[in-house]
Amino acid sequence: MKALKRRIRRLEQKLAPQPASKGPSAVDILRERRRRRLEAAGQPIEEPAPAQLASGAGRPRNVVEILRQAYERNRDRAGSNHGEVTSR
């Protein structure tokens, strides 16, 4: 069992992508693009609340939890704007 764990650890170290420490992250680039797009359109810029990185159990959230939270947030926004007329 130890040999198997050691082999997996070596493979992970060899093949796992290393974090790029140079330049802005992909998240920073996307936020800046969104900010510029909203400024150009004359729309207000809403900075989203910082994301909760861990679930209530103290473990990192998985993709399903993140997507579920976004779905619920968008559903709540649509529900609060239900009576309003919006133009696109």
C-alpha positions in Angstrom: 0.0 0.0 0.0 2.9 2.4 0.8 4.4 1.7 -2.6 1.1 2.6 -4.3 0.7 5.8 -2.3 4.3 6.8 -3.0 3.8 6.1 -6.8 0.6 8.2 -6.9 2.3 11.1 -5.0 5.2 11.0 -7.5 2.8 11.0 -10.4 0.9 13.9 -9.0 4.1 15.9 -8.4 5.3 15.2 -11.9 2.0 15.7 -13.8 -0.1 18.0 -11.8 -0.2 21.6 -13.1 1.9 23.9 -11.1 0.4 27.3 -10.1 1.6 30.1 -12.3 3.0 32.9 -10.0 3.7 35.3 -12.8 1.1 37.9 -13.9 -2.6 38.2 -13.0 -4.7 35.1 -12.4 -7.5 34.1 -14.8 -10.0 35.3 -12.3 -8.4 38.8 -12.1 -8.4 39.0 -15.9 -12.1 38.1 -16.2 -13.1 40.5 -13.4 -11.2 43.3 -15.2 -12.8 42.5 -18.5 -16.2 42.5 -16.9 -15.6 45.8 -15.2 -14.5 47.5 -18.4 -17.4 46.0 -20.4 -19.9 47.4 -17.8 -18.2 50.8 -17.7 -18.4 51.0 -21.5 -22.1 50.1 -21.4 -22.7 52.7 -18.7 -24.0 50.2 -16.3 -23.2 50.2 -12.6 -20.4 48.0 -11.5 -21.4 45.5 -8.8 -18.5 43.8 -7.1 -19.8 40.4 -6.0 -19.4 39.4 -2.4 -16.4 37.3 -1.7 -17.1 33.7 -2.4 -17.2 31.3 0.5 -14.3 29.0 -0.1 -15.4 26.3 2.4 -18.7 24.6 3.0 -20.2 24.5 6.5 -18.3 21.3 7.2 -15.0 23.1 6.7 -14.1 21.3 3.5 -13.6 23.0 0.1 -16.8 23.4 -1.9 -17.2 21.2 -5.0 -18.4 22.3 -8.4 -22.0 21.1 -7.7 -22.3 23.3 -4.6 -20.9 26.3 -6.4 -23.3 25.9 -9.4 -26.2 25.3 -7.1 -25.4 28.6 -5.2 -25.2 30.5 -8.4 -28.5 29.0 -9.7 -30.3 30.0 -6.4 -28.8 33.5 -6.5 -29.9 34.0 -10.1 -33.4 32.6 -9.3 -33.8 34.9 -6.4 -32.7 37.9 -8.5 -35.2 36.9 -11.2 -38.0 36.5 -8.6 -37.3 40.0 -7.1 -37.4 41.5 -10.7 -40.5 39.6 -11.7 -42.8 42.6 -11.7 -40.3 45.0 -13.3 -40.0 45.6 -17.0 -36.4 45.4 -18.3 -35.1 46.3 -21.6 -32.2 44.6 -23.3 
